[in-house]
Amino acid sequence: MDRLQFFLGSSLKVKQLSPRAAETVWQLQSQDHTYHQTFQAKVPTLAEIAAEMTLLPEGARQAQKFYLGFYQDGNLVAVMDLVLNYPQVNQVWLGLLMVAKKQQGHGWGQKLMLALFSTLKREGYQVLQLANAQSLDQAQSFFRKIGFTKGAEFVAPTKLGHEIMVDLLIKEL
């Protein structure tokens, strides 16, 4: 985290978040209806947010998980969910990147991701991966703009009871 903070500079402060911060994370996430409507009918509850903050993909251990909060002037402006050495050693899985609604479109997401790329590369990681719904055009465009390429395409179930098309996006570091 110190290295990530170094690459972010002084404009943002990064903190590892625990489920105790679920209410603050919920306040940020409740502003973004597009993301949640893709996967479920409503914004997650506090309990669901707290559970997601510790949720691990199959085969991962808790020590690999980093749920990060980014603060400007004491206010949470973005969250990021990372799993290190997953799905393989020297790879990182990005489970979530969400910038507060009123900060979107001002370069915060790009600044966070560029700092993350530099940090991960410096730490010896080679690949950053994520899954992104094809219907999230703005997110698809953002990730492609910062250098992700499309890997596999697959169908994923949603909490709404239907399936959506998802792209595996890959960034070589």
LUMLUMNU-544966 format. One record per residue (C-alpha): y, z, x; residue in three letters; residue number from 0. Coordinates in nm, 3 decimals. Layout:
// LUMLUMNU-544966
<node Y="Y" Z="Z" X="X" code="ALA" pos="NUM"/>
...
***
This chain:
// LUMLUMNU-544966
<node Y="0.000" Z="0.000" X="0.000" code="MET" pos="0"/>
<node Y="0.236" Z="0.063" X="0.290" code="ASP" pos="1"/>
<node Y="0.193" Z="-0.295" X="0.406" code="ARG" pos="2"/>
<node Y="0.254" Z="-0.429" X="0.055" code="LEU" pos="3"/>
<node Y="0.567" Z="-0.215" X="0.036" code="GLN" pos="4"/>
<node Y="0.678" Z="-0.359" X="0.370" code="PHE" pos="5"/>
<node Y="0.649" Z="-0.716" X="0.240" code="PHE" pos="6"/>
<node Y="0.828" Z="-0.625" X="-0.086" code="LEU" pos="7"/>
<node Y="1.127" Z="-0.478" X="0.094" code="GLY" pos="8"/>
<node Y="1.350" Z="-0.219" X="-0.067" code="SER" pos="9"/>
<node Y="1.409" Z="-0.388" X="-0.403" code="SER" pos="10"/>
<node Y="1.080" Z="-0.266" X="-0.552" code="LEU" pos="11"/>
<node Y="0.866" Z="0.042" X="-0.496" code="LYS" pos="12"/>
<node Y="0.489" Z="0.014" X="-0.533" code="VAL" pos="13"/>
<node Y="0.268" Z="0.301" X="-0.651" code="LYS" pos="14"/>
<node Y="-0.101" Z="0.325" X="-0.725" code="GLN" pos="15"/>
<node Y="-0.130" Z="0.425" X="-1.090" code="LEU" pos="16"/>
<node Y="-0.388" Z="0.646" X="-1.256" code="SER" pos="17"/>
<node Y="-0.469" Z="0.669" X="-1.627" code="PRO" pos="18"/>
<node Y="-0.205" Z="0.945" X="-1.647" code="ARG" pos="19"/>
<node Y="0.050" Z="0.660" X="-1.634" code="ALA" pos="20"/>
<node Y="-0.108" Z="0.486" X="-1.934" code="ALA" pos="21"/>
<node Y="0.191" Z="0.548" X="-2.162" code="GLU" pos="22"/>
<node Y="0.433" Z="0.381" X="-1.922" code="THR" pos="23"/>
<node Y="0.191" Z="0.090" X="-1.872" code="VAL" pos="24"/>
<node Y="0.147" Z="0.063" X="-2.250" code="TRP" pos="25"/>
<node Y="0.526" Z="0.040" X="-2.295" code="GLN" pos="26"/>
<node Y="0.536" Z="-0.252" X="-2.051" code="LEU" pos="27"/>
<node Y="0.230" Z="-0.427" X="-2.196" code="GLN" pos="28"/>
<node Y="0.336" Z="-0.384" X="-2.559" code="SER" pos="29"/>
<node Y="0.627" Z="-0.621" X="-2.493" code="GLN" pos="30"/>
<node Y="0.399" Z="-0.917" X="-2.413" code="ASP" pos="31"/>
<node Y="0.236" Z="-1.033" X="-2.735" code="HIS" pos="32"/>
<node Y="0.131" Z="-1.376" X="-2.604" code="THR" pos="33"/>
<node Y="-0.111" Z="-1.234" X="-2.349" code="TYR" pos="34"/>
<node Y="-0.274" Z="-0.988" X="-2.588" code="HIS" pos="35"/>
<node Y="-0.297" Z="-1.229" X="-2.881" code="GLN" pos="36"/>
<node Y="-0.510" Z="-1.455" X="-2.662" code="THR" pos="37"/>
<node Y="-0.779" Z="-1.191" X="-2.619" code="PHE" pos="38"/>
<node Y="-0.745" Z="-0.947" X="-2.908" code="GLN" pos="39"/>
<node Y="-0.563" Z="-0.902" X="-3.237" code="ALA" pos="40"/>
<node Y="-0.324" Z="-0.632" X="-3.121" code="LYS" pos="41"/>
<node Y="-0.164" Z="-0.464" X="-2.823" code="VAL" pos="42"/>
<node Y="-0.415" Z="-0.219" X="-2.675" code="PRO" pos="43"/>
<node Y="-0.385" Z="0.148" X="-2.763" code="THR" pos="44"/>
<node Y="-0.300" Z="0.412" X="-2.504" code="LEU" pos="45"/>
<node Y="-0.668" Z="0.501" X="-2.476" code="ALA" pos="46"/>
<node Y="-0.763" Z="0.135" X="-2.423" code="GLU" pos="47"/>
<node Y="-0.495" Z="0.097" X="-2.153" code="ILE" pos="48"/>
<node Y="-0.616" Z="0.413" X="-1.977" code="ALA" pos="49"/>
<node Y="-0.975" Z="0.281" X="-1.987" code="ALA" pos="50"/>
<node Y="-0.870" Z="-0.061" X="-1.853" code="GLU" pos="51"/>
<node Y="-0.694" Z="0.107" X="-1.562" code="MET" pos="52"/>
<node Y="-1.030" Z="0.227" X="-1.430" code="THR" pos="53"/>
<node Y="-1.252" Z="-0.055" X="-1.562" code="LEU" pos="54"/>
<node Y="-1.460" Z="-0.221" X="-1.293" code="LEU" pos="55"/>
<node Y="-1.642" Z="-0.553" X="-1.283" code="PRO" pos="56"/>
<node Y="-2.018" Z="-0.529" X="-1.248" code="GLU" pos="57"/>
<node Y="-2.119" Z="-0.434" X="-0.895" code="GLY" pos="58"/>
<node Y="-1.777" Z="-0.299" X="-0.790" code="ALA" pos="59"/>
<node Y="-1.707" Z="0.064" X="-0.691" code="ARG" pos="60"/>
<node Y="-1.405" Z="0.274" X="-0.785" code="GLN" pos="61"/>
<node Y="-1.285" Z="0.281" X="-0.422" code="ALA" pos="62"/>
<node Y="-1.230" Z="-0.097" X="-0.443" code="GLN" pos="63"/>
<node Y="-0.998" Z="-0.074" X="-0.746" code="LYS" pos="64"/>
<node Y="-0.618" Z="-0.061" X="-0.720" code="PHE" pos="65"/>
<node Y="-0.407" Z="-0.053" X="-1.036" code="TYR" pos="66"/>
<node Y="-0.054" Z="-0.086" X="-0.903" code="LEU" pos="67"/>
<node Y="0.284" Z="-0.028" X="-1.061" code="GLY" pos="68"/>
<node Y="0.606" Z="-0.185" X="-0.932" code="PHE" pos="69"/>
<node Y="0.928" Z="0.004" X="-0.996" code="TYR" pos="70"/>
<node Y="1.292" Z="-0.094" X="-0.977" code="GLN" pos="71"/>
<node Y="1.544" Z="0.189" X="-1.005" code="ASP" pos="72"/>
<node Y="1.266" Z="0.415" X="-1.137" code="GLY" pos="73"/>
<node Y="1.162" Z="0.174" X="-1.414" code="ASN" pos="74"/>
<node Y="0.821" Z="0.008" X="-1.426" code="LEU" pos="75"/>
<node Y="0.880" Z="-0.367" X="-1.406" code="VAL" pos="76"/>
<node Y="0.529" Z="-0.498" X="-1.332" code="ALA" pos="77"/>
<node Y="0.165" Z="-0.400" X="-1.307" code="VAL" pos="78"/>
<node Y="-0.116" Z="-0.551" X="-1.103" code="MET" pos="79"/>
<node Y="-0.490" Z="-0.482" X="-1.116" code="ASP" pos="80"/>
<node Y="-0.681" Z="-0.562" X="-0.797" code="LEU" pos="81"/>
<node Y="-1.043" Z="-0.523" X="-0.687" code="VAL" pos="82"/>
<node Y="-1.087" Z="-0.557" X="-0.311" code="LEU" pos="83"/>
<node Y="-1.397" Z="-0.713" X="-0.155" code="ASN" pos="84"/>
<node Y="-1.493" Z="-0.860" X="-0.491" code="TYR" pos="85"/>
<node Y="-1.676" Z="-1.075" X="-0.585" code="PRO" pos="86"/>
<node Y="-1.764" Z="-1.096" X="-0.216" code="GLN" pos="87"/>
<node Y="-1.655" Z="-0.932" X="0.107" code="VAL" pos="88"/>
<node Y="-1.311" Z="-1.057" X="0.222" code="ASN" pos="89"/>
<node Y="-1.225" Z="-1.170" X="-0.130" code="GLN" pos="90"/>
<node Y="-0.997" Z="-1.004" X="-0.384" code="VAL" pos="91"/>
<node Y="-1.006" Z="-1.022" X="-0.763" code="TRP" pos="92"/>
<node Y="-0.677" Z="-1.012" X="-0.952" code="LEU" pos="93"/>
<node Y="-0.760" Z="-0.873" X="-1.295" code="GLY" pos="94"/>
<node Y="-0.404" Z="-0.856" X="-1.427" code="LEU" pos="95"/>
<node Y="-0.049" Z="-0.936" X="-1.330" code="LEU" pos="96"/>
<node Y="0.208" Z="-0.855" X="-1.593" code="MET" pos="97"/>
<node Y="0.582" Z="-0.850" X="-1.548" code="VAL" pos="98"/>
<node Y="0.798" Z="-0.671" X="-1.806" code="ALA" pos="99"/>
<node Y="0.921" Z="-0.915" X="-2.069" code="LYS" pos="100"/>
<node Y="1.291" Z="-0.879" X="-1.981" code="LYS" pos="101"/>
<node Y="1.217" Z="-0.937" X="-1.610" code="GLN" pos="102"/>
<node Y="1.016" Z="-1.255" X="-1.669" code="GLN" pos="103"/>
<node Y="1.174" Z="-1.576" X="-1.547" code="GLY" pos="104"/>
<node Y="1.374" Z="-1.404" X="-1.271" code="HIS" pos="105"/>
<node Y="1.129" Z="-1.452" X="-0.982" code="GLY" pos="106"/>
<node Y="0.963" Z="-1.108" X="-0.989" code="TRP" pos="107"/>
<node Y="0.611" Z="-1.244" X="-1.036" code="GLY" pos="108"/>
<node Y="0.653" Z="-1.488" X="-0.749" code="GLN" pos="109"/>
<node Y="0.799" Z="-1.219" X="-0.524" code="LYS" pos="110"/>
<node Y="0.507" Z="-0.986" X="-0.601" code="LEU" pos="111"/>
<node Y="0.247" Z="-1.254" X="-0.541" code="MET" pos="112"/>
<node Y="0.401" Z="-1.374" X="-0.213" code="LEU" pos="113"/>
<node Y="0.407" Z="-1.015" X="-0.087" code="ALA" pos="114"/>
<node Y="0.045" Z="-0.976" X="-0.202" code="LEU" pos="115"/>
<node Y="-0.060" Z="-1.295" X="-0.020" code="PHE" pos="116"/>
<node Y="0.101" Z="-1.175" X="0.304" code="SER" pos="117"/>
<node Y="-0.052" Z="-0.828" X="0.272" code="THR" pos="118"/>
<node Y="-0.403" Z="-0.949" X="0.195" code="LEU" pos="119"/>
<node Y="-0.396" Z="-1.207" X="0.472" code="LYS" pos="120"/>
<node Y="-0.274" Z="-0.945" X="0.720" code="ARG" pos="121"/>
<node Y="-0.562" Z="-0.717" X="0.611" code="GLU" pos="122"/>
<node Y="-0.818" Z="-0.993" X="0.676" code="GLY" pos="123"/>
<node Y="-0.888" Z="-1.109" X="0.322" code="TYR" pos="124"/>
<node Y="-0.953" Z="-1.480" X="0.286" code="GLN" pos="125"/>
<node Y="-0.951" Z="-1.555" X="-0.087" code="VAL" pos="126"/>
<node Y="-0.771" Z="-1.427" X="-0.398" code="LEU" pos="127"/>
<node Y="-0.927" Z="-1.517" X="-0.733" code="GLN" pos="128"/>
<node Y="-0.848" Z="-1.466" X="-1.099" code="LEU" pos="129"/>
<node Y="-0.954" Z="-1.589" X="-1.439" code="ALA" pos="130"/>
<node Y="-0.685" Z="-1.733" X="-1.665" code="ASN" pos="131"/>
<node Y="-0.711" Z="-1.859" X="-2.023" code="ALA" pos="132"/>
<node Y="-0.638" Z="-2.230" X="-2.039" code="GLN" pos="133"/>
<node Y="-0.421" Z="-2.169" X="-2.346" code="SER" pos="134"/>
<node Y="-0.176" Z="-1.955" X="-2.145" code="LEU" pos="135"/>
<node Y="0.033" Z="-2.253" X="-2.030" code="ASP" pos="136"/>
<node Y="0.310" Z="-2.047" X="-1.871" code="GLN" pos="137"/>
<node Y="0.061" Z="-1.845" X="-1.665" code="ALA" pos="138"/>
<node Y="-0.134" Z="-2.158" X="-1.569" code="GLN" pos="139"/>
<node Y="0.187" Z="-2.321" X="-1.448" code="SER" pos="140"/>
<node Y="0.296" Z="-2.008" X="-1.258" code="PHE" pos="141"/>
<node Y="-0.032" Z="-1.969" X="-1.069" code="PHE" pos="142"/>
<node Y="-0.048" Z="-2.337" X="-0.978" code="ARG" pos="143"/>
<node Y="0.315" Z="-2.327" X="-0.858" code="LYS" pos="144"/>
<node Y="0.230" Z="-2.049" X="-0.612" code="ILE" pos="145"/>
<node Y="-0.071" Z="-2.230" X="-0.469" code="GLY" pos="146"/>
<node Y="-0.376" Z="-2.146" X="-0.679" code="PHE" pos="147"/>
<node Y="-0.625" Z="-2.425" X="-0.738" code="THR" pos="148"/>
<node Y="-0.870" Z="-2.462" X="-1.021" code="LYS" pos="149"/>
<node Y="-1.228" Z="-2.366" X="-0.946" code="GLY" pos="150"/>
<node Y="-1.490" Z="-2.337" X="-1.218" code="ALA" pos="151"/>
<node Y="-1.417" Z="-2.365" X="-1.588" code="GLU" pos="152"/>
<node Y="-1.606" Z="-2.140" X="-1.829" code="PHE" pos="153"/>
<node Y="-1.617" Z="-2.001" X="-2.180" code="VAL" pos="154"/>
<node Y="-1.533" Z="-1.633" X="-2.228" code="ALA" pos="155"/>
<node Y="-1.570" Z="-1.414" X="-2.536" code="PRO" pos="156"/>
<node Y="-1.266" Z="-1.237" X="-2.682" code="THR" pos="157"/>
<node Y="-1.232" Z="-0.916" X="-2.881" code="LYS" pos="158"/>
<node Y="-1.136" Z="-1.141" X="-3.173" code="LEU" pos="159"/>
<node Y="-1.494" Z="-1.264" X="-3.203" code="GLY" pos="160"/>
<node Y="-1.437" Z="-1.617" X="-3.075" code="HIS" pos="161"/>
<node Y="-1.455" Z="-1.779" X="-2.736" code="GLU" pos="162"/>
<node Y="-1.181" Z="-1.928" X="-2.520" code="ILE" pos="163"/>
<node Y="-1.180" Z="-2.166" X="-2.226" code="MET" pos="164"/>
<node Y="-1.095" Z="-1.995" X="-1.897" code="VAL" pos="165"/>
<node Y="-1.024" Z="-2.134" X="-1.551" code="ASP" pos="166"/>
<node Y="-1.125" Z="-1.960" X="-1.232" code="LEU" pos="167"/>
<node Y="-0.816" Z="-1.994" X="-1.012" code="LEU" pos="168"/>
<node Y="-0.849" Z="-1.961" X="-0.636" code="ILE" pos="169"/>
<node Y="-0.593" Z="-1.905" X="-0.360" code="LYS" pos="170"/>
<node Y="-0.701" Z="-1.945" X="0.002" code="GLU" pos="171"/>
<node Y="-0.508" Z="-1.692" X="0.208" code="LEU" pos="172"/>
***
